[in-house]
Amino acid sequence: MTDYRKTPEALEAARDAAVNERELLRQLADQRQRRTRSGLRRQRDHANAMDPAYLRRIQDFVPAHLLDNAPDEALMAAGDLDIEDVMVMEALYLSLQEQEQREQRERAQRRLADGEDTEVAAAIAQVEAAERERQEEKDALPTAEDIEGGNFDYDEEGEDEEKEEEEDDDDEEDDADDNERDRVSADAAVEAITALRTSSTASRHSTDQYLEDIRRLRVAGYDENIDDDDGEEEEEDDDDDRGAGSSDEGDIDPSLYDEEDEDECHESPNTEYWGELSKGVLANGNANKAETARACCESCKKNDVVCNAWVWDPSSRACWMKKTTAYQPPAYDPAKITFTSGALHPAQPRYAPAKSKGVNGASSRDPPFCLHTMITSNGQPYMNWQTRVFYQTWREAASARGSPLRHFTRVLHRTRDDELVNEIHTVRIDPTHPECDNGCDYAVKDRARAIAEWTKLPDARRCSHVLMAETDYLFVRSPPPGVLLEKGHSYGFMFGYIIPWHADAMPASREFTQFMQREGTWREGLKIEDVPQSGNAPQVMHVDDLARVAPTWADLVEFGEDNAVIKKVFGWVRDMYAFDFALASVGIEVHYPPVPFNKLMVQPPADVRLGAASFMHYTWSPILSDKTGATRWRFDKRSFRGAAGSSPHFVALEEQPLPPSWDPDAGYKLQAGETVTEEGLALMTMMAKAFNGGVRALPGKFPEGYDSLADVVNARTGTRR
C-alpha cells in the first residue's frame, strides 16, 4: 500500500532496501532443502525455541500486512508460529544476513586499500570460500523447474550412511547455533524490518508474491518433510496457551472444544414459534398430549414431512406441530409466554480435512483447516471507525485457546488506499463504481464484485473457510470449529425480513429468476422457495464454495442496480437477496439455527439472549427511555459519524456510556415502545462493554502510522506533506 507520508527520497531508499522475493525464495529453498536431504528430524523442546524477546521485537515492528495475526506472549515463548509467519521472519533474517555480508566485504576492501593486507585478505578469502561452498550446495540442488514439477526425490540415494549418522549427532549443536543466531541478530533484524516498513507498497507486494511462491512449491510437494518435522514439535506444545493442537500450516484441532452434535429439537422455554398448524397429522394440540417438551419434539420429528416447528404447553401438556414455510424469529418473553418451543433444522455436517495426492504423486491438500475473517469496505469514515473497533475485538477473540480464527482481511473496493492500510491487512480491488469512493446511493454495490476478485488471489486461500462479516460486529468470544462445515454447506444467520417467496417480495424475486434463467445459472427444478433466508454476512463457508458463489452474486447485484423493481422492492437488502439466489443456484445448503442456538451472531436489542453466539451486530441502535419518557441511554452508530473530533475524513472514537443498572420500577422501553427486560438490558450492556473494549485496544486516537488529523486527510486524498 502506498504510504503518502513519505518523501520521494525516502520511498527511493525504501525501494532499495526492499526484499527481492525471488532471491529470498531461492535462499529459503537452499536452507530448507539441505535440511530435507540430510534426513534430519529434529525434536525441539521449549528451551530451544526461538528467543521470546526476538519474537516480541518482530511483533512490534512487522506491519500488519506482513504478520497480520501477531502472536501473543505465550505463543512466542513456545515458538509456536504459523508457518507463513516463520517463513516471512526467516526471509527477513536472510535478507539482513546477505546485507551484512555485503557490507562486510565492502569494509574489508576498504581496509585492504588502506594497507591492512594480511588480515583483510584472509577475511576476504574466508568469505569467498564460504560463498563457493554455498554455490556448490546450490548447484547440487534440483532446478526451479524440478521443484515446481515435483520431479525429484526427497532422499539422496547415494548419501553415505556414516555421514548421515554424523550429521544426526551434530543435530543438537546445530539447533543451539540457530537459536543463538536468532538472539544475536535481534537488534539488527529490527533495523531491517523498520527499513522494509518505510515502503508499504514494496513490502506488501513482495511478501504476497513470496508467500504465493511458497504455496506453489508446497503444492508441488516441496515442503512435505519439513512439515512433518514441525508437526512433531506442535504435538509437544499441546498444552501451550494459544491454539494447542495447531499445525505449522495453521490447522486447528476441533477436539479442543469437545463439541457435541447440536440438539435437533432446539428446545427453548418461554418461547412460541409462528406458523400454520401441520396438516395431515393424526392429532394435534390438545389431542396430541405429551408429558415433556422432549416428547413433543419427538412427535414433530416423527412427522417431519409435515412438521418443522413445535410448541408445548407445560400446564395442559398440549403439543402443537407446525409447518413453517418461512422461518421467523420466535417470540420470547419470560414474563408472558409459558410455552416451550423449538424448530427442527437439518443436521450440520462438519468439515473433515483430508490430504490427497496432487500432480506427479506429490502431496496436496485444501488450505489449512482454520477460519479467515473477511470484511469489505469502500473506505468511508463511517465504515472505517466501525472496522477499527471490530478488528480489535477480533484480535481478542482470536487469541483464545484453540480459536479457529487465524487471519483477517479487509477487502477495500476503492480507487486509492485509505488511512487503515497500515493498521489492518488490506487487499484493494479497483471498484466497478468509482463514484462510491466519496459516497454514493448504495455503498455496497461493489462488494460482491470485489469479493469475487478476491477469491482468485492467494490471500483468500490462507484458510479452508471464510467468515464473511460486516464492520458493525463486535466479537465477545471465538466461534467454535463446529461452524466450519463440509463443502456444499454453509453456516449462516436467519433474517426474518428475508423471505424471497413472500407476496411482497415476489415481483423482485421473479426478476432475479428470469435473469438467471436467461444467463443459464438457474438450476433445473429449483424453486423460489428453495432460496435461503440468509445473507452474505455473517456466513461461514469453504473458500472453494465462496469462489463458486461470488461471480453469480456479483452478476445479480449488477443486474439489480439497473432494475427499478429490484431496487424498489428489495431496497437496501438487495445484495443480501442476490447472495441468497446465488447460493441456491450453485446448490449450497445454508444452516442457520435460531437464536439462542446460533453460534455466530445476535442482534441486540432485537435479540435479548446471547446464547451460543460469538459476536453481536449493533445495527438496531437502541434508544432507552424510562416511564417518564426521559432518554436514559442510546447506542446509535449513525450518530457517531458527526461526533466531536470528526471530519469528512476521519471519526475520532471514544468510549461510550453504559446503560443504567436494572431497575424493575423504571419502566424501561425502547424507541418503538418495546418493553425492556432485565435479560435484554444485560445483553445491551455487554454490547456497550465490548465496543468500549475495542476502543481501548486501538493503537491510538488516529490509525496506526498517523500522528494528526492532517496526516489522515493527506492519506485519504492522496496528497503529501
N, C-alpha and C positions, 0 to 999 in steps of 0.2 A: 504494500500500500504506500502511496506517496505521502511523505512527511513534509507538509508545507512550511514547517517551521525552519527548515534547514536552508542554508545558502547554497548557491550552485557550487561553491568551492567545497563546502562540507559534503555535499552529495557526491562530488567527484572523488573526494578522498574516501568516502564510504564505499563507492563502487570499486575502488582499488583494493579495499580490504575485504570485499565480499568473497564468500566461499565459491570456488569453482566446483560445482556439483559433480561434474564428470570425473574430475581428478579425485575428489573425495570418495566417490563410489569405487574407483579403482584402488585407492588406498585401503578402504574398508574391505574390499574383496581380497586384497593381499593378506591382510591380517586374519580375517575370518577363515580363508582357505588354508592358511598354514596350520591353524588350529584343527581344522577338519581333517586334513591329510595326515596329521600326526596321530590321529586316533585318540586324542585326549578326551577324557570325560571327567571334568573336574567336579569334585564335591566341595563346595564352598560352605563355610559356616559364617555366622553373623560377624564373628571377629574379623573376617577378611573381606567384609562388604566394603563398598565404596565409602569413603570418609563422609559422614553426615555434613560436616562443615562445608566440604566441597559442593555437595549436592544442594545445600542451602544457598550457597552463592549462585549456583546455576539457576535455582528457582527465582532468586531475586532479580537476576539480570537478563534472563532469556525472555523476550517478549511473548505475548500470548499466542501469536500466530506460529511460534516455534514450539512452545510447550504449553498448550492451552489448558492442560489439566495438571496443574502444578502439584507435585506430591506433598503430602503432609510430613511432619517430622518423624512419625512412626515408620512411614514408608521409606523415608530417606535413611533412617537408621538401619533398616533391614536391607537396603539396596534393592528393594522390590519395585522396579520401574517397568513401565510399559516399554516394549521392545523398541518402538519408534522413538520414544524419548531417549533411551540409551544410545540408539544409533545416532541421533542428532548430536547428543553431547559428545560422543566419541568422534564424530566427524569434525566438530568444532575443535576438539583437542588436537586431532591430526593436522587440521589446518594450522593451528597455532604452532605445533611441533615443526611443521615444514617451514613456517615463517622464521622460527627461532634458528633452525639450521641454516637458512639462507643468510640471516643476519650474522650468524657465527662465521660463515665463510667470508662474508664481506669484511668483518673485523679482522679476520686472520690475514686477508690480503693486504689490508691497510698496514697491519703490523709488519708484514713481510717487506712492504715498501719502505718502512721506517728502519729496517736493518735487523729486526729480530728474526733472523733467517732460520736458525736451527729449530727453535721452539715452535715457530709458526709453521714451518714446513712439515714438521711432524704432525701438527694438528690437522693441517690440510690433508696430509696423506691418510690420517685416520678417518677423516670424513669421507674421502674418496673411496677408501676401502669398504667402508660401511655402505656407501651407495652402490658400489659394484656388487657386493653381496646381495643387497636388496634387489638389484636388477636381475641377477642370476635367478633369484627365487621367483621373480615375476615372469621371467622367460619360461620357467618350468610349469607355470600355471596354464590352465586352459585359456583359450582366447575368449573375447567377449561373445563371439558367435557361439562358441561351445557352451558358455554359461547360459546364454539366452535360450538355447535349444535343449538344455539339459543333457547334452551328449558327452558326458564324462563320468568317470567312476569316482565315488567318494573315497574308496580305499586304494592306496597306492600299492599295486601288486608287487612291485619289486622292492618294497621297503624292507630294509634289514630289520629282523625282529629284535636283535640286540639293541639297535638304535632306538626302536620304539620303547623298549623297556627303560633305556637310559633317559629318554625324554619324560616318561612317566615318573621316574624317580625325582626328576627336577621340577615336577608339576607344582609342588607346594612353594618352592622357591620362586617360580615364575609368577604365581599369584601374589606373593609378597612384593615382588618387584613392580607388578602392575599397580597394586594399591598404593605403593609408595610414590609411584609416578603421578597418580591422581592427586595425592595430598600435596606434593611439592609444587604441582602446576596449578594449584587453585587460584592464586592471585593473577598469574599470567592468563589463565582461562577467562577470568572475569574481564580483563582488559580486552581480550579478543572478542568476547561476546558483546561488550559495550560498543566496540567498533562496528560490529555487524549491525547492532541495533540502530545506528545512525542512519541507515538506509532501509526503511521498511519495505520498499519495493524490491530491492535486491535480495534481501534476506528471505522474504516470503516466497518469491518465485523460485529462488534457488533451492530452498528447502522443499517446496512442493514437488519440484522435479526430482530432487534427490530421493525423497520418500517414494515417489512413483517408480523410480528405477529399482529401489529395494523390493517393492512389491512385485515388480516384473520378474526379478531374479528369484524371488521366493516361489512364484507360480511355476517357474522352470525347475524347481526342486533344489535350488542352490543352498538354501538355509536350513534344510531339514535336520541335519545332525547337530547344528548349533542350537536349534530349538530344543532338542532333546536334552542337551546339557543344561540349559537354563531352566527347563521344566523340572529337572530334579531339584534344583535349588528352590523353586516355588513350592514344591511339596514340603520341604523343610520349613517354610515360612508360613504354614497354615495358621499359626497362632498369632501372627502379627495383626496390628490393629486395622490396617487398611486392606480390604479386599482379599482376605485369606482365600486361597484356592485359585487365585488368578494365575493364568499362564503368562509367559512373556509376550504373547500376542494380545493380551487384554481380555482373554476369556474370563467369564465369571462362573462361579460354581453355584448353581441353583439350590444345592443341598444345604447351603448356609442358612437359608430361610426355613428349610424343612416344611415347605408349604403343603398343606393338604388340598386335595381337589375341592373346588368350590361346591358348596351345598346347592343342589339344583333347585331346592324349594325357595331359597331367598326369603326365609321367614322373618317378618318384621312386625312387632307389636304396635298397637295404636296406629294402624295403617289400613287404608282402604284403596283398592285398585278400581279404576274406572273400567268400563267395558260392558258389552252385552252379555247376558246370561247365555251359557252354552246351549246350543240346540242339538238334539239327538242323543242326549244322555237319558238314562232311565229315571233318575231322580236328581233333584237339585234343591238347594236351600234347606228349609225345614224338613223336607222329605229325604234329605241326604245327611243324616246326623253323623258327626264324627266326634269321638271322645277327646281328641287332641288336635292341635293345629297341624302336626305332622301327618296325622291320619287324613285330614282334609287335603293336604298337599298330595298325598299318595293317591287319593281319589281322582285328583286332577291329572296326575301323571298317567293313570290307567286309561284316561280318556283324552290323551294328549292331542289326538286329531281334532278334537272339538274344544279343548281347554288349554289355555296357556297362562291363566291367572286364577287365583283362588282367594276367597275371603271366608274367614271362620269367626263365628260369634262365640266367645267363651262362655257366655251366660246361657244361651239356648242350645249350643253345640251344633247350630245350623252351619252347613258348609255349602257355599255358593261357588260354582265353577263358571268361569267367564272366558270368553274368547274375544281378545282384543285384536282388531285389525291394525291398530296403531298403538304402540306403547306410549303411555303418558306417565309422567312422574306421579307416583302415588300420593294420595292425601295423607299427611302425617300430622297428628295433633294429640299429644298425650293427655290434654285436658278434655277433649271432646270425643275422640274416637276410641272405642273399646275393642274394635275388631283387630284380629291378627291376619295379615295378608302376605301374599308372595306372588312372584311371577316366574314362570319357567323360561329359562334361556338355554340355548344349545350348549353342550359341553365345549370347553375351550382347549383345543389340542395344543399342548406345549411344544415349543421348538426343541428339537433334538439335534444338536450339531454333530456332524459326522464327516470324516475325511473321505475323500475319493481320489481316484487316480486321474491325473491330467495327461498332458501330451508327453509322449515318449516315456510313459510309465512314471513320470515324476509326480510327487505328492502335491495335491492342490486341495483347497477347501474353501468354504464360504468365508467371508470376513470373520474376524474374531467374534465370539459369542458375547455381545455386550450391547449397550443401548447408547445411541448417538442422538443427542438432543439438537434439533434444528428449528430455528425460527426465521421468519422473513421480516424485512423492514424496507421502507422507502427512505429511511434516514431522516424523517421529520422529527423535530424536537419532541412531539407528543409520543412518538414511538420510542425514541431514544432514552428518555428518562425511565420509561417502563422497562426497557431492555436492561438498563444498568442494574436496577433493583432485582429483576428476575434472575439475572446471571449470578448475582451474589448468593441468592437463596439456592440456586442450582449447585454452586460450589460447595455449600454447606451440606446439602443432601448427598452429593457425590462422594464426600469424604467419609460417609458412613461405612462401617464394616460390611463387606460383601456387596456393596451397591453395584447394580449393573450399569449405572451412569458412568461413562468413560470420556466422552467427547462432547463439545458444544460448538456449533457453527451458526453464525448469523449470515444468512443469505441476503445480501444487500442489492435490491433491484433499483439502481441509481446510476446516473451517468458519471458521477465522480465519488470519491471517497468522502466519508463524513468524519466526525470527531471521535467515533468509537473504535476506529480500526486498530488503535494501539492498545485498547483495553480488552477487547473481545475478538476472538478469532473470527474473521470475516472473509467471506468469498463474495466478491462483487460481480454481478451479472448485468450487462447492459440491458436496460429496460426496453420493452416494445412501446411504452408510452412515456417518453422522457419528460413530458409536461408535468408528470407527477412528482418530479424532483422537488418542486416548490408548492405542492399541494394540488389535488385535483378532485373531481366529484366522487371518485371511487378509488381510494388509496391502494386497495389490494388487487387491482386489475392486472398487475404484473406478477403477482405472487405465484400463480400456477406455472406460468412460462419459466420463471426464474428457477423454480424447483425442478422442473423438467430438465433444464440445462444443468443444474447442479448434480442431478443423478448420474450424469455422464462423466463426472470428474472423479478422480481418485479420492478426494476428500469425502465423498458420500459413502465410501466403502470402508471406512475405518471401523465400523461395527456391523454386525449382522442385521441389526434392527435400528430403525429411526423412530424417534419420538417427535412428531410434528407438534410444536407448541406455539403459543402466542405470547406476545410480550407482556400482557397483563396477567400473568400467572405468578404464583408465589409457592415455591416448594416448602413443605413443612416436614417432609421425610422422603427417603428414597423409595421409589416403587420397587416391588419385588420382581425377581426374574420371571414369575408366572405370567406377566403381561407380555412376554416375548413368545408369540405363538408361531405355529408352523406356517410355512409358505401357503398362500391361499386364504389365510385368516389374518384378521387384524383385531386389535383391542382398542375400542373407542369409547365414546360417550354419547348417550342418547339425549337428543334435544327435542323437547316436547313440541317446539314450534316448527320442526322439520317433518312434514307429512306430505310426501310427493303426490299421493293419491287422494288427498283431501279435495273436496269440491272447489275450494277457493284456489288451490294450487294447480289444479289440472290444466288450465289453459297454458301455463308456462311449462308444465311437465310435458305436455304434448309437443310443444315447440322443441324442447330438447330431444324428445323421442324421434320426431320426424327428421331432425337434423342428423342424428346418429344413424338412422336408417339410410339416409342418403349417403353418409360417409362410410357405411358398412361396418360401424362399430356397435350396432345394436344386436346382441346375441339372439339367435333364433330361440323362440319360446320364452324370452324374457318379458316379464310384465312390470308395469309401473309399481305394482305392489311389492315387487322384489327389491326395489331401491331402498337402501337402509335409511334410518332416521338419524344419521350421524353428521359428520362434517370432517373437514381436513384436520382440525385440531380440537381436542387432543386426539391423536391417533398413533398407535404403535404398530408398525408393520415391517416385514422383512424389506431390506433395501431393494431387492430384486422386484418385489411387488410394487413398491413405490415407483420404480423405473417404468413398470408397465402401465401404471395408472396415470402418471403425471402428464404424458403427451395428450391423452384423450381429455383429461381435465382441463389442460390449457386450451385446447381447441374449443371446448364447451364454454369456457369463460370468454374467449374472444368472440364467439358467436353471440353470447348473451349481451355483450356490450353494444352490439349492433341490432339488438332485438328489443323493441319497445315493450312487448308483452312480458318478457322475462324480467326486464328492469322494473316494470311496474308491479308485477305480482310477487316476485321473489325479493325485490328490494336489496337491502344491504347484506342479506344472507345468500345472494345468488351464486357466489363462488362456492359456498358450502353445498348447496343443491347440486352444482356442477360436479363437485367431487363425489357426491353420493352416486350420481348417474354414472360417472366413470368407474367407480368401484363395481357397480352392478354389471357394467359392460365387460369387464375382464374376469368376472366371477369370483371376486374376493368376498368372503363372508365376514361381516363385522360382528364382533361380540361386545355388547355394552350392558353389562349387568347394571341394575338400577342403584342409585344411592339408597342406603349406605354401603352397598356391596362393591360399587365400582372402585377399582384400585388406582384410578388415575385422578379424578377431579371431583370437586364440589363447587357450587356457586352461591356463596352467601350474598344476600340473605334469602334467596330463593330456596336454598338448602339450609337446614338447621343442624345437621349432623355431619361430622367429618367421616365417620365410619372407617372404611378401608382406604380412603383417598390419600394421595400423595401430595397433591398441590391444590390451591384454591384459585378460582377465577373471579377477579373483583370487578367485573363489568357492570354489575347491577347497581353500584353506587348507593348504598343505603343512607338514608337520612332519618335519624331517630328523634322523635319528639315525645313529650310526656303528655299526661292527661290535660294539662293546661294549654297545650298547643305550642309550647316553647320548644325550639330545636335544642336538643341536648348533645347531639353528635352527628357528624356526617363524614363519609368517606367517599368522596366523589372524584374519580380520576380525571374527569373532564374539567374540573376546576383548577387542577394543578398547572395546566398549560399557561395560565396567566398569573401564576404565583409570584410572590415577591422575588426579585432577583432574576427573573426570566427575561428572555428576549426572543425575537424571531428565530434565533439561532441556538438557544440553549435554555433549559429549565433547571434551575437550582433546586435541589431536593433537601428537605428537612424531615425529621421525624414528625409523625402525625399524632395528635391527641388520641388517647384510648377512649373507648366508650365508657359511660358511667357504670358503676357497680350495679349489680342486680338489686332491684327494689320492687317487691311484689305490689306495692301500693302506688308506684309511679305511673302505671298505665302506659307503658312504652308502646309506641306504634311506629310503623314505617310510613313513608310518604304516600303510599296508596291506601292507608288505613289498616294494614295488616297488623294483627296483634303480635307483639314480640314476646317470645317465651324465654325463660332462663337459659335453656339449651341453645336457642338461636343467638342470644346475646353473647354467650360464651364463644360461639364459633366466630362471630364478628370480631370479638376481642382477639382471638387467635389470629385472625387475618391481619388486623392492625399491627399486632406484635411482629408477625412475620415480615410485614412491609418495613417496619422500623428496623428490624434486624438486618434486612438487606441494605437500607440506607446507611446504617452504622458501618457495615462492611465495605462500603465503597472506598476506593483508593484515595479519594479526595473530593472536594466540592466539585471540581472540574474533572472531566475524563482523564485517564492516565496519559501523561505526556504533555499536559497543558497547565499553565500556571495562572491564566487570566481569561476573562471572557473574550478579550480581543483575540487571543490565540485561537480560541474555539471558533470564533467568527471567521478568522482567516482560513482555518482548515476547511470550513464548510463552503466557503465561497471560492476557494482556490487561489486566494491572494497570499502573498508572502510578506513577512516583515522585512 
